[in-house]
Amino acid sequence: MTATNKDSAGPGRAAAWVQGAVASRYATVVIALVALAILSPILATGSLSQSALLSMLPFAAALAVAAAGQTIIVQQAGIDLSVPGAISLAAMLMNTIARGSDSMIVPGILVAIAATVAAGVLTGLAVSWFSVTPLVATLAVNGLLIGTVLIISGGQTAIHTPEAANAFALGRSLGVPNLVWVTIVVLALVTFLTTKTIYGRRFVAVGVSPRAARAAGINTTGYTVSAFAIAGLCYGIAGVMLAAFLSVPSIDVGDDYLLPSIAAVVVGGTALLGGKGSIVASALGALFLTQLDAVVSGIGAPTSLQDIVQGAVILFALTLRGLIGYIRRRTRGGPRPDNAAVESGLPEEEAEPVLAGRPDSSDDIH
């Protein structure tokens, strides 16, 4: 009898391990990173060398911060198209205000970030007060931001970044690029805010079902506006990081971060219908995409191929998420409960009844 119990316990533990692995929100991005780590040295020799990784990490750091902002908006069931304009404006304002003077670095950073936060608030008000869809609102604001960049710069390349800011961005602490440490701090703060606070719980509730959140007495307008403001903060920080690192950023430096920021969120597994997401998983997605770009460049492929690869990555990630969802349902031995609390990723006892009932959701997206 004992031997039989032990024999049956083995498969049971294995099934539980498989179920836990596929249910993890990190499953997609971890699989992608492992596969890329195996293929990188095969496709592009030296792409995983220390020098190559140290050169790649600052760009991955900037993308991770931008992806954090995109994750916040996706959690509210939207897509933010203002990323290019916000990043470009922050980089431009940083250097324009500082004008190469080390003593003006802090004012330059503050003005740059304040501008992108203000743009986020404007977008949030358009979405919440006037019921403009996030896609249209962010596209319109992106046009305003790009126009502002052209007015400030006169269509010319930005002024040089102050030497102290550039030295910090190029420097390392404990062998790790300083920009990576900045990113870790930013991601930790945003993660804490959205997962460990009352604000975070209500923020997820609004993303899952605004109607149910309003019925529970939550001020959905405030959470929508704050979401776009936090996203603007992230884009502003990413723009400042790029300005400091590149020294003389182009006026369209943010153009390369729209599709990758969305791809990082998708690879990270955040549900496109809104609800719970993971800033850390999106950051890992950013790391994956930046290394993938390095590999594509390393094999001598044209730059135009990068957009094709990123689009293919989004399609692959969505397909993989669907497959993981199917495996998860199969290992559970039945259909997934029609419960928005489970759907959002929150424990049922924490989410009910605020998150109850979102009939238009789809299991396969998660």
KEMI-851750 format. One record per residue (C-alpha): x, y, z. Coordinates in steps of 0.25 Angstrom, whole numbers, padded with zeros to 4 digits, always signed. Example, Ala and Ser with C-alpha at 12.3 -4.5 7.8 and 13.67 -1.06 7.14 Angstrom:
BEGIN
((+0049, -0018, +0031));
((+0055, -0004, +0029));
// end
This chain:
BEGIN
((+0000, +0000, +0000));
((+0011, +0010, +0004));
((+0019, +0007, -0009));
((+0006, +0009, -0017));
((+0004, +0022, -0010));
((+0018, +0026, -0013));
((+0017, +0022, -0028));
((+0004, +0030, -0030));
((+0010, +0042, -0022));
((+0021, +0043, -0032));
((+0013, +0046, -0045));
((+0004, +0055, -0036));
((+0016, +0064, -0032));
((+0021, +0064, -0047));
((+0007, +0068, -0051));
((+0006, +0079, -0040));
((+0020, +0084, -0045));
((+0016, +0085, -0059));
((+0003, +0092, -0056));
((+0011, +0102, -0047));
((+0021, +0105, -0058));
((+0011, +0107, -0069));
((+0002, +0116, -0060));
((+0014, +0125, -0057));
((+0013, +0139, -0064));
((+0028, +0137, -0066));
((+0026, +0124, -0075));
((+0026, +0131, -0088));
((+0038, +0140, -0086));
((+0046, +0130, -0079));
((+0045, +0120, -0090));
((+0048, +0131, -0100));
((+0061, +0135, -0093));
((+0066, +0121, -0091));
((+0063, +0118, -0106));
((+0071, +0131, -0110));
((+0082, +0128, -0101));
((+0084, +0115, -0108));
((+0083, +0120, -0122));
((+0091, +0133, -0120));
((+0105, +0128, -0120));
((+0101, +0119, -0132));
((+0095, +0130, -0140));
((+0105, +0141, -0137));
((+0118, +0137, -0131));
((+0122, +0146, -0119));
((+0108, +0151, -0117));
((+0108, +0146, -0102));
((+0122, +0151, -0099));
((+0124, +0160, -0087));
((+0127, +0172, -0096));
((+0115, +0170, -0105));
((+0106, +0168, -0093));
((+0111, +0181, -0086));
((+0108, +0188, -0099));
((+0094, +0183, -0100));
((+0090, +0185, -0086));
((+0088, +0200, -0086));
((+0079, +0200, -0098));
((+0071, +0188, -0091));
((+0070, +0197, -0079));
((+0064, +0208, -0086));
((+0054, +0199, -0093));
((+0051, +0192, -0080));
((+0046, +0206, -0074));
((+0038, +0209, -0086));
((+0032, +0195, -0086));
((+0028, +0197, -0072));
((+0020, +0210, -0076));
((+0014, +0202, -0087));
((+0010, +0191, -0077));
((+0003, +0200, -0069));
((-0006, +0205, -0080));
((-0008, +0190, -0085));
((-0013, +0187, -0071));
((-0024, +0197, -0074));
((-0028, +0190, -0087));
((-0021, +0200, -0096));
((-0009, +0202, -0105));
((+0000, +0214, -0104));
((+0005, +0220, -0117));
((+0011, +0233, -0111));
((+0024, +0225, -0107));
((+0032, +0231, -0119));
((+0028, +0246, -0116));
((+0029, +0245, -0101));
((+0043, +0239, -0101));
((+0048, +0248, -0112));
((+0042, +0260, -0105));
((+0049, +0256, -0092));
((+0062, +0254, -0098));
((+0061, +0268, -0106));
((+0057, +0276, -0093));
((+0068, +0269, -0085));
((+0079, +0274, -0094));
((+0072, +0288, -0097));
((+0070, +0292, -0083));
((+0083, +0287, -0078));
((+0091, +0293, -0090));
((+0103, +0285, -0087));
((+0105, +0290, -0073));
((+0106, +0280, -0062));
((+0100, +0290, -0052));
((+0087, +0289, -0060));
((+0086, +0274, -0061));
((+0075, +0273, -0050));
((+0066, +0284, -0056));
((+0067, +0278, -0069));
((+0063, +0264, -0064));
((+0052, +0270, -0056));
((+0046, +0278, -0068));
((+0047, +0267, -0077));
((+0040, +0257, -0068));
((+0029, +0268, -0064));
((+0026, +0270, -0079));
((+0024, +0255, -0081));
((+0016, +0253, -0069));
((+0007, +0265, -0073));
((+0005, +0259, -0087));
((+0001, +0246, -0079));
((-0009, +0254, -0071));
((-0015, +0260, -0084));
((-0017, +0247, -0090));
((-0023, +0241, -0078));
((-0033, +0252, -0077));
((-0037, +0250, -0092));
((-0039, +0236, -0089));
((-0047, +0237, -0076));
((-0055, +0250, -0078));
((-0057, +0250, -0093));
((-0058, +0234, -0095));
((-0047, +0235, -0106));
((-0041, +0221, -0108));
((-0027, +0220, -0103));
((-0022, +0217, -0117));
((-0027, +0229, -0123));
((-0024, +0238, -0111));
((-0009, +0234, -0110));
((-0008, +0235, -0126));
((-0012, +0249, -0125));
((-0004, +0253, -0113));
((+0008, +0246, -0120));
((+0006, +0256, -0132));
((+0006, +0268, -0122));
((+0019, +0263, -0115));
((+0026, +0261, -0128));
((+0022, +0275, -0133));
((+0027, +0281, -0120));
((+0040, +0274, -0122));
((+0041, +0280, -0136));
((+0038, +0294, -0131));
((+0048, +0293, -0120));
((+0059, +0287, -0128));
((+0056, +0294, -0141));
((+0058, +0281, -0148));
((+0073, +0280, -0144));
((+0080, +0270, -0135));
((+0080, +0272, -0120));
((+0090, +0280, -0112));
((+0101, +0271, -0106));
((+0098, +0265, -0092));
((+0105, +0270, -0080));
((+0118, +0263, -0078));
((+0115, +0258, -0064));
((+0102, +0252, -0069));
((+0109, +0245, -0080));
((+0120, +0240, -0071));
((+0109, +0234, -0062));
((+0102, +0227, -0073));
((+0114, +0221, -0079));
((+0120, +0217, -0065));
((+0118, +0204, -0057));
((+0116, +0201, -0043));
((+0120, +0187, -0038));
((+0123, +0183, -0052));
((+0109, +0186, -0056));
((+0105, +0198, -0065));
((+0099, +0210, -0057));
((+0087, +0211, -0065));
((+0083, +0196, -0061));
((+0083, +0200, -0047));
((+0074, +0212, -0050));
((+0065, +0203, -0057));
((+0065, +0193, -0045));
((+0061, +0204, -0036));
((+0050, +0210, -0045));
((+0044, +0196, -0048));
((+0044, +0192, -0033));
((+0037, +0205, -0029));
((+0026, +0203, -0040));
((+0025, +0188, -0037));
((+0023, +0192, -0022));
((+0012, +0202, -0025));
((+0004, +0193, -0034));
((+0005, +0180, -0027));
((+0007, +0183, -0012));
((-0002, +0195, -0009));
((-0017, +0198, -0008));
((-0015, +0207, -0021));
((-0010, +0195, -0028));
((-0021, +0186, -0024));
((-0031, +0196, -0029));
((-0023, +0199, -0041));
((-0024, +0184, -0045));
((-0039, +0184, -0042));
((-0041, +0196, -0052));
((-0033, +0189, -0063));
((-0041, +0176, -0061));
((-0055, +0183, -0061));
((-0057, +0198, -0060));
((-0072, +0196, -0059));
((-0070, +0186, -0047));
((-0060, +0196, -0041));
((-0070, +0207, -0042));
((-0080, +0199, -0035));
((-0071, +0196, -0024));
((-0069, +0211, -0022));
((-0055, +0213, -0028));
((-0052, +0226, -0035));
((-0048, +0220, -0049));
((-0045, +0234, -0055));
((-0034, +0236, -0045));
((-0028, +0222, -0047));
((-0029, +0224, -0062));
((-0022, +0238, -0062));
((-0011, +0233, -0052));
((-0008, +0221, -0061));
((-0005, +0230, -0073));
((+0003, +0239, -0063));
((+0011, +0228, -0058));
((+0014, +0223, -0072));
((+0018, +0237, -0076));
((+0028, +0237, -0064));
((+0034, +0224, -0070));
((+0035, +0229, -0084));
((+0041, +0242, -0078));
((+0052, +0234, -0070));
((+0055, +0226, -0083));
((+0057, +0238, -0091));
((+0066, +0244, -0081));
((+0074, +0231, -0080));
((+0076, +0231, -0095));
((+0080, +0246, -0096));
((+0090, +0243, -0085));
((+0096, +0231, -0092));
((+0096, +0235, -0106));
((+0101, +0249, -0103));
((+0095, +0255, -0116));
((+0082, +0248, -0118));
((+0074, +0250, -0131));
((+0061, +0257, -0131));
((+0054, +0244, -0134));
((+0061, +0236, -0124));
((+0048, +0230, -0118));
((+0043, +0225, -0132));
((+0051, +0211, -0129));
((+0043, +0209, -0116));
((+0028, +0208, -0120));
((+0028, +0194, -0126));
((+0038, +0188, -0116));
((+0031, +0193, -0104));
((+0018, +0186, -0109));
((+0026, +0174, -0112));
((+0033, +0173, -0099));
((+0019, +0174, -0092));
((+0013, +0163, -0100));
((+0025, +0154, -0098));
((+0024, +0157, -0083));
((+0010, +0151, -0083));
((+0002, +0163, -0079));
((-0012, +0161, -0083));
((-0016, +0170, -0095));
((-0031, +0171, -0089));
((-0026, +0178, -0077));
((-0024, +0174, -0062));
((-0012, +0168, -0055));
((+0002, +0169, -0062));
((+0016, +0168, -0058));
((+0026, +0179, -0060));
((+0038, +0170, -0057));
((+0033, +0160, -0068));
((+0032, +0172, -0078));
((+0046, +0176, -0074));
((+0051, +0162, -0077));
((+0043, +0163, -0090));
((+0051, +0176, -0093));
((+0064, +0168, -0090));
((+0060, +0158, -0100));
((+0057, +0167, -0111));
((+0070, +0175, -0109));
((+0078, +0163, -0110));
((+0070, +0158, -0122));
((+0073, +0171, -0129));
((+0088, +0169, -0126));
((+0088, +0155, -0132));
((+0080, +0160, -0144));
((+0091, +0171, -0146));
((+0102, +0161, -0143));
((+0098, +0152, -0154));
((+0099, +0164, -0164));
((+0084, +0165, -0166));
((+0079, +0179, -0171));
((+0073, +0188, -0160));
((+0059, +0187, -0167));
((+0059, +0173, -0163));
((+0058, +0176, -0149));
((+0043, +0181, -0150));
((+0039, +0168, -0157));
((+0046, +0160, -0146));
((+0039, +0168, -0135));
((+0026, +0166, -0142));
((+0028, +0151, -0143));
((+0032, +0151, -0128));
((+0019, +0157, -0124));
((+0011, +0147, -0133));
((+0019, +0136, -0127));
((+0017, +0141, -0113));
((+0002, +0141, -0114));
((+0002, +0127, -0120));
((+0011, +0122, -0109));
((+0002, +0129, -0098));
((-0010, +0122, -0105));
((-0003, +0108, -0104));
((+0001, +0111, -0090));
((-0013, +0114, -0087));
((-0018, +0101, -0093));
((-0008, +0093, -0086));
((-0012, +0100, -0073));
((-0026, +0096, -0075));
((-0023, +0082, -0078));
((-0014, +0080, -0066));
((-0025, +0085, -0057));
((-0034, +0075, -0063));
((-0046, +0083, -0067));
((-0050, +0097, -0073));
((-0045, +0109, -0066));
((-0055, +0116, -0056));
((-0062, +0128, -0062));
((-0057, +0137, -0052));
((-0050, +0150, -0054));
((-0042, +0149, -0041));
((-0036, +0137, -0047));
((-0035, +0143, -0060));
((-0027, +0155, -0055));
((-0017, +0147, -0048));
((-0022, +0151, -0034));
((-0025, +0141, -0023));
((-0040, +0139, -0023));
((-0041, +0143, -0008));
((-0034, +0156, -0011));
((-0042, +0160, -0023));
((-0056, +0157, -0020));
((-0066, +0163, -0022));
((-0060, +0175, -0028));
((-0055, +0168, -0040));
((-0067, +0159, -0042));
((-0072, +0157, -0056));
((-0065, +0161, -0069));
((-0073, +0153, -0079));
((-0065, +0158, -0091));
((-0051, +0153, -0087));
((-0044, +0142, -0094));
((-0036, +0131, -0087));
((-0026, +0129, -0098));
((-0021, +0143, -0097));
((-0015, +0140, -0083));
// end
